[in-house]
Amino acid sequence: MDDLIPSMFAAAVGFAFVALMISWVVDAKPRNPNPADADDVATRILTGGAP
């Protein structure tokens, strides 16, 4: 029975991590439907604020 507890904990952590990743991916899509916007923002950050 002692072997079961760590594996159950690992499974719970893994499941929570996968659920979090899925929620991030699902959450990111409607917020940024146009990939060009993300490129624009990244360029602005990398160039120090220049458009």
FIDOVO-726770 format. One record per residue (C-alpha): residue number from 1; chain; x, y, z. Coordinates in Angstrom, 3 decimals, always signed. Layout:
// FIDOVO-726770
SITE NUM A X Y Z $
...
END
This chain:
// FIDOVO-726770
SITE 1 A +0.000 +0.000 +0.000 $
SITE 2 A +2.927 +2.357 +0.638 $
SITE 3 A +3.937 +2.206 -3.033 $
SITE 4 A +0.515 +3.410 -4.133 $
SITE 5 A +0.596 +6.830 -2.448 $
SITE 6 A +3.599 +8.353 -4.313 $
SITE 7 A +2.335 +7.091 -7.662 $
SITE 8 A -1.141 +8.505 -6.977 $
SITE 9 A +0.447 +11.836 -6.012 $
SITE 10 A +2.547 +11.824 -9.191 $
SITE 11 A -0.536 +11.030 -11.269 $
SITE 12 A -2.461 +13.885 -9.624 $
SITE 13 A +0.388 +16.343 -10.243 $
SITE 14 A +0.717 +15.189 -13.854 $
SITE 15 A -3.014 +15.471 -14.444 $
SITE 16 A -3.087 +18.972 -12.929 $
SITE 17 A -0.145 +20.021 -15.117 $
SITE 18 A -1.798 +18.690 -18.290 $
SITE 19 A -5.082 +20.389 -17.363 $
SITE 20 A -3.223 +23.666 -16.790 $
SITE 21 A -1.447 +23.429 -20.148 $
SITE 22 A -4.742 +22.682 -21.937 $
SITE 23 A -6.422 +25.630 -20.207 $
SITE 24 A -3.547 +27.927 -21.236 $
SITE 25 A -3.759 +26.798 -24.880 $
SITE 26 A -7.555 +27.127 -24.983 $
SITE 27 A -7.365 +30.485 -23.206 $
SITE 28 A -4.728 +31.908 -25.570 $
SITE 29 A -6.649 +31.238 -28.810 $
SITE 30 A -9.599 +33.672 -28.576 $
SITE 31 A -7.445 +36.394 -27.065 $
SITE 32 A -5.041 +36.411 -30.033 $
SITE 33 A -6.741 +35.093 -33.189 $
SITE 34 A -4.255 +36.874 -35.473 $
SITE 35 A -0.658 +35.578 -35.231 $
SITE 36 A +0.624 +38.787 -36.843 $
SITE 37 A -0.408 +40.679 -33.695 $
SITE 38 A +1.833 +38.453 -31.583 $
SITE 39 A +4.744 +38.993 -33.988 $
SITE 40 A +4.132 +42.736 -33.842 $
SITE 41 A +4.168 +42.751 -30.041 $
SITE 42 A +7.296 +40.579 -29.925 $
SITE 43 A +9.038 +42.893 -32.407 $
SITE 44 A +8.055 +45.938 -30.357 $
SITE 45 A +9.436 +44.327 -27.192 $
SITE 46 A +12.683 +43.236 -28.887 $
SITE 47 A +13.278 +46.618 -30.540 $
SITE 48 A +12.733 +48.495 -27.294 $
SITE 49 A +9.293 +49.948 -28.019 $
SITE 50 A +9.713 +50.992 -31.658 $
SITE 51 A +6.789 +49.980 -33.875 $
END
